[in-house]
Amino acid sequence: MAKKLLRWPTIPIGVAPDKKISDLSEQMLEIGFQGRKLAEAAEVWCSMLRRRNAVIWMGLAGAMVPAGMRRTIAYLIRRRMIDALVSTGANLYHDCFEALGNKHYVGSHMVDDVRLRKQRVDRIYDVYADEDRFYKLDVWIEKSFTSMLRDNYSYSSREVLQILGRALSKEAAERDSILVSAYEAGVPVFAPAICDSSLGFSIMFANRRRDKRVVLNQLKDVDESSRITEKSKWTGVIYLGGGVPKNFIQQTAVIASYQTRHERSHSAALQITTDSPQWGGLSGCTLEEGQSWGKIRAKAKKVSCYCDATIALPFISHVLSERFRRLRRDVPIFNWHDGSLDIEYRRMRL
């Protein structure tokens, strides 16, 4: 028995100035701890991209855009290394903010926050932002963007964000936007908790102060997102953090299984998280726990890496860019019409 367990020795990593990140990742498969898990997460994502007729979901939580992850996520969308995105409203608000030429700034967590308030500087750990520029964006959303929305029409967040992506594609000073990239690539973006963000309250102000009648329908979000998993031939999931985006994607498998009377659990999964499972929160819950709910398939390829996403995502994304310089995929094309969805797969070189 011991011989079976002691077959593969760890291999110390050597340093070479010209080593590629993809080569480093491959070597990290033979070390220990979260270094190996990070490399395994890259392998799972690579396996998703090699799968025929796959739909790859991504859940985006945390303050990833202020932290500098916007261009990386936009790259993954444009290369169709992800096919559907569920995000917090805040990340998309900050994406909109930067797309229109605004900036977040390198700051410090060792600072007098009362003084920052007096100077109208907002802090996200060690990142700063200009409160007055946020206010200008709020007014743009309230006055200009909501004028593009129909009164008394029941919108899903996907529909609102598609219209926002289209508007930004015409006005954006910065092209590496998540919303612009998603609009141009045909990638659906959901923000099921959009009201829990400046996007949401700015739309609310349009209703309150400008006699708009914008209706956001959260149940429509549930219906549309579950239809993606129902109609997909195979699904994989990538979670950056947890919270609403993670559970929203998880539940599409449960709903799809109820609706189709067939097993529709996600067939591959990776998560990058800094939370622990023992507190019972979804952000820290293991992928194995998700199997008990039918969210993750019993034989799914899966890995959890306990790491800050601002470390893990750039690393894995560079691994993908090196391994798939010429990516050929059966890209899912989402055709929405009259509350229903058809998915066709088109072979593309990306």
GIPE-V573756 format. One record per residue. N is the residue number from 0. RES is the residue in three letters. PHI is phi as a letter, one per 20 degrees, with the letter a starting at -180 (999 if undefined). OMEGA is omega in degrees with one decimal (NA if undefined). NEAR is the number of other ideal C-beta (glycine too) atoms within 12 Angstrom. Layout:
n->{N/N}
res->{RES/RES}
phi->{PHI/PHI}
omega->{OMEGA/OMEGA}
near->{NEAR/NEAR}
//
This chain:
n->{0/1/2/3/4/5/6/7/8/9/10/11/12/13/14/15/16/17/18/19/20/21/22/23/24/25/26/27/28/29/30/31/32/33/34/35/36/37/38/39/40/41/42/43/44/45/46/47/48/49/50/51/52/53/54/55/56/57/58/59/60/61/62/63/64/65/66/67/68/69/70/71/72/73/74/75/76/77/78/79/80/81/82/83/84/85/86/87/88/89/90/91/92/93/94/95/96/97/98/99/100/101/102/103/104/105/106/107/108/109/110/111/112/113/114/115/116/117/118/119/120/121/122/123/124/125/126/127/128/129/130/131/132/133/134/135/136/137/138/139/140/141/142/143/144/145/146/147/148/149/150/151/152/153/154/155/156/157/158/159/160/161/162/163/164/165/166/167/168/169/170/171/172/173/174/175/176/177/178/179/180/181/182/183/184/185/186/187/188/189/190/191/192/193/194/195/196/197/198/199/200/201/202/203/204/205/206/207/208/209/210/211/212/213/214/215/216/217/218/219/220/221/222/223/224/225/226/227/228/229/230/231/232/233/234/235/236/237/238/239/240/241/242/243/244/245/246/247/248/249/250/251/252/253/254/255/256/257/258/259/260/261/262/263/264/265/266/267/268/269/270/271/272/273/274/275/276/277/278/279/280/281/282/283/284/285/286/287/288/289/290/291/292/293/294/295/296/297/298/299/300/301/302/303/304/305/306/307/308/309/310/311/312/313/314/315/316/317/318/319/320/321/322/323/324/325/326/327/328/329/330/331/332/333/334/335/336/337/338/339/340/341/342/343/344/345/346/347/348/349}
res->{MET/ALA/LYS/LYS/LEU/LEU/ARG/TRP/PRO/THR/ILE/PRO/ILE/GLY/VAL/ALA/PRO/ASP/LYS/LYS/ILE/SER/ASP/LEU/SER/GLU/GLN/MET/LEU/GLU/ILE/GLY/PHE/GLN/GLY/ARG/LYS/LEU/ALA/GLU/ALA/ALA/GLU/VAL/TRP/CYS/SER/MET/LEU/ARG/ARG/ARG/ASN/ALA/VAL/ILE/TRP/MET/GLY/LEU/ALA/GLY/ALA/MET/VAL/PRO/ALA/GLY/MET/ARG/ARG/THR/ILE/ALA/TYR/LEU/ILE/ARG/ARG/ARG/MET/ILE/ASP/ALA/LEU/VAL/SER/THR/GLY/ALA/ASN/LEU/TYR/HIS/ASP/CYS/PHE/GLU/ALA/LEU/GLY/ASN/LYS/HIS/TYR/VAL/GLY/SER/HIS/MET/VAL/ASP/ASP/VAL/ARG/LEU/ARG/LYS/GLN/ARG/VAL/ASP/ARG/ILE/TYR/ASP/VAL/TYR/ALA/ASP/GLU/ASP/ARG/PHE/TYR/LYS/LEU/ASP/VAL/TRP/ILE/GLU/LYS/SER/PHE/THR/SER/MET/LEU/ARG/ASP/ASN/TYR/SER/TYR/SER/SER/ARG/GLU/VAL/LEU/GLN/ILE/LEU/GLY/ARG/ALA/LEU/SER/LYS/GLU/ALA/ALA/GLU/ARG/ASP/SER/ILE/LEU/VAL/SER/ALA/TYR/GLU/ALA/GLY/VAL/PRO/VAL/PHE/ALA/PRO/ALA/ILE/CYS/ASP/SER/SER/LEU/GLY/PHE/SER/ILE/MET/PHE/ALA/ASN/ARG/ARG/ARG/ASP/LYS/ARG/VAL/VAL/LEU/ASN/GLN/LEU/LYS/ASP/VAL/ASP/GLU/SER/SER/ARG/ILE/THR/GLU/LYS/SER/LYS/TRP/THR/GLY/VAL/ILE/TYR/LEU/GLY/GLY/GLY/VAL/PRO/LYS/ASN/PHE/ILE/GLN/GLN/THR/ALA/VAL/ILE/ALA/SER/TYR/GLN/THR/ARG/HIS/GLU/ARG/SER/HIS/SER/ALA/ALA/LEU/GLN/ILE/THR/THR/ASP/SER/PRO/GLN/TRP/GLY/GLY/LEU/SER/GLY/CYS/THR/LEU/GLU/GLU/GLY/GLN/SER/TRP/GLY/LYS/ILE/ARG/ALA/LYS/ALA/LYS/LYS/VAL/SER/CYS/TYR/CYS/ASP/ALA/THR/ILE/ALA/LEU/PRO/PHE/ILE/SER/HIS/VAL/LEU/SER/GLU/ARG/PHE/ARG/ARG/LEU/ARG/ARG/ASP/VAL/PRO/ILE/PHE/ASN/TRP/HIS/ASP/GLY/SER/LEU/ASP/ILE/GLU/TYR/ARG/ARG/MET/ARG/LEU}
phi->{999/f/f/f/f/d/e/d/f/f/c/g/e/e/d/c/f/d/f/f/f/f/f/f/g/f/f/f/f/d/d/d/m/f/f/f/f/f/f/f/f/f/f/f/f/g/f/f/f/e/f/f/l/d/d/d/e/c/d/c/d/m/e/f/f/g/f/o/e/g/f/f/f/f/f/f/f/f/e/l/e/c/d/b/c/d/c/f/f/f/g/f/f/f/f/g/g/f/f/e/n/e/c/d/c/f/c/b/e/e/b/e/f/f/f/g/f/f/e/l/d/e/c/c/l/d/d/d/b/e/f/f/f/g/f/f/f/g/f/f/f/f/e/e/f/f/f/e/d/f/f/m/e/e/e/e/f/g/f/f/f/f/f/f/f/f/f/f/f/e/d/f/e/c/f/e/d/f/f/f/f/f/f/f/e/m/e/f/c/d/c/f/d/g/f/e/a/f/g/f/f/f/f/g/f/f/f/f/d/c/l/e/c/f/d/d/d/f/f/f/g/f/f/f/f/f/f/f/f/f/e/f/e/a/c/c/c/c/d/d/m/c/m/g/g/f/f/f/f/g/f/f/f/f/f/f/f/g/f/e/m/c/f/c/f/f/e/b/b/c/c/d/b/d/e/d/f/f/e/n/e/f/f/d/f/f/f/f/f/f/f/f/e/n/e/c/f/g/d/f/f/b/b/d/d/e/b/f/f/f/e/f/f/f/f/f/f/f/g/f/f/f/f/c/f/c/e/d/c/e/f/f/d/e/d/e/a/l/m/d/b/d/d/d/d/c/f/c/d/d}
omega->{-178.8/-179.4/178.6/-179.0/-173.5/-177.3/-172.6/177.4/170.2/-179.0/-179.5/-178.4/174.2/-178.7/176.2/-173.6/-176.8/-176.8/175.4/178.3/178.9/176.2/176.7/179.5/179.0/178.2/-179.0/174.2/-176.7/171.7/-176.3/171.9/-173.1/172.1/177.6/179.2/177.1/178.0/178.0/177.3/176.3/180.0/179.7/178.8/176.9/179.6/176.0/-177.2/178.6/-177.4/177.6/174.2/-178.8/168.1/-176.6/176.1/168.2/171.9/-174.4/178.1/178.1/-178.5/-173.3/-179.7/175.1/-179.0/174.0/-176.9/-173.2/-177.5/178.8/-179.6/176.5/177.0/-179.5/177.8/-177.1/178.0/-176.8/169.8/163.8/-174.0/178.8/-174.5/169.8/-173.4/165.0/174.7/-177.2/178.8/-178.0/173.4/180.0/174.9/176.5/179.6/-178.4/179.1/-179.1/171.8/179.3/-175.0/161.2/-170.1/174.8/-179.1/179.5/174.7/178.2/-172.2/175.9/-175.5/174.9/176.4/177.4/179.9/179.0/-179.1/179.2/174.7/178.6/-177.0/169.3/-171.8/-179.0/177.1/180.0/172.9/-176.5/-178.9/-179.3/176.9/172.6/-178.6/178.3/176.2/177.4/-179.6/177.6/178.1/-176.8/-173.7/-170.5/-175.0/-176.6/175.1/177.6/-177.5/-179.7/174.2/172.5/170.9/-177.2/-176.3/161.6/176.8/178.1/-179.6/178.9/-176.2/174.0/177.7/177.4/177.1/177.7/178.7/180.0/179.5/179.1/-172.9/-168.8/171.1/-177.0/-173.4/-177.6/-179.9/175.6/-176.1/177.8/179.8/179.7/178.8/-176.4/-179.0/-178.4/179.1/179.2/178.5/177.5/169.8/-173.4/175.4/-176.0/180.0/176.8/-178.2/177.2/172.3/-177.7/-175.1/175.3/174.7/177.1/179.4/176.0/176.9/-175.5/-168.2/-174.1/174.8/172.2/177.7/179.1/-178.4/175.6/-173.0/-178.8/178.8/175.8/173.5/-179.7/-178.5/-176.4/-177.5/-180.0/177.3/177.1/-179.7/176.3/-174.2/-176.6/176.2/-176.7/-179.5/170.9/-176.0/177.2/-178.2/170.4/-171.3/-175.6/175.8/-177.4/-178.9/-178.9/-176.8/-179.2/176.7/178.7/-173.2/176.1/178.6/179.5/-179.2/-179.4/177.3/175.3/-172.6/-174.1/-175.5/177.1/177.9/-179.7/179.5/179.6/-169.5/174.9/-174.7/168.1/176.6/173.9/-176.1/173.1/-178.4/-178.0/-174.9/-168.9/179.3/175.4/-179.7/-177.0/-177.3/-179.6/-174.2/-176.4/175.1/176.0/176.7/177.7/178.0/-179.4/-180.0/-174.0/179.0/179.1/-177.2/-175.3/-177.5/-177.5/165.7/-174.6/175.9/172.8/177.3/-179.3/-171.6/171.7/-178.2/178.4/171.8/-171.8/-173.3/177.1/179.7/-176.6/-178.9/177.1/173.6/-179.4/-177.4/179.0/-177.5/-176.7/176.2/174.4/-176.1/172.3/-178.2/167.2/-172.2/176.8/175.6/-174.9/179.6/-178.2/176.5/174.6/176.3/178.8/-175.4/167.6/176.3/171.2/-177.8/-176.7/179.2/-177.3/170.7/-170.5/NA}
near->{6/6/7/7/8/9/9/13/10/16/15/12/20/12/9/10/6/8/16/17/23/25/20/26/36/24/25/32/27/19/23/18/14/23/27/27/30/39/34/35/44/43/29/38/46/34/27/41/35/24/26/17/25/35/47/44/47/48/46/49/42/36/34/41/43/32/33/26/38/41/26/34/45/38/29/41/38/29/30/38/41/48/44/47/50/48/52/40/41/36/47/48/43/41/48/47/40/39/36/33/18/29/23/30/20/16/24/16/14/10/18/14/18/10/11/23/13/10/18/16/25/28/28/28/21/19/29/25/34/22/21/15/26/33/21/21/35/30/21/32/40/29/19/26/35/35/19/27/31/16/17/12/18/22/33/33/45/41/31/46/45/33/30/43/37/24/27/40/24/20/23/29/18/26/25/27/42/46/49/37/34/43/35/23/34/28/39/41/53/46/47/42/28/41/27/25/35/36/41/32/25/37/40/26/24/31/22/15/16/22/13/28/19/35/25/36/23/26/18/25/37/29/28/38/44/34/33/44/47/28/30/36/21/32/42/45/52/51/52/48/40/38/35/36/45/45/31/42/50/41/34/43/40/29/29/32/25/20/18/19/9/15/23/32/37/47/33/35/43/42/52/46/36/23/27/15/20/10/11/13/20/30/31/25/30/30/40/19/26/32/24/15/24/25/40/39/28/18/13/29/27/35/38/36/39/26/31/24/40/29/24/40/41/29/31/47/38/27/34/37/28/22/26/27/15/13/25/17/29/27/32/37/25/32/18/23/10/7/14/15/28/17/29/19/24/19/16/20/14/25}
//
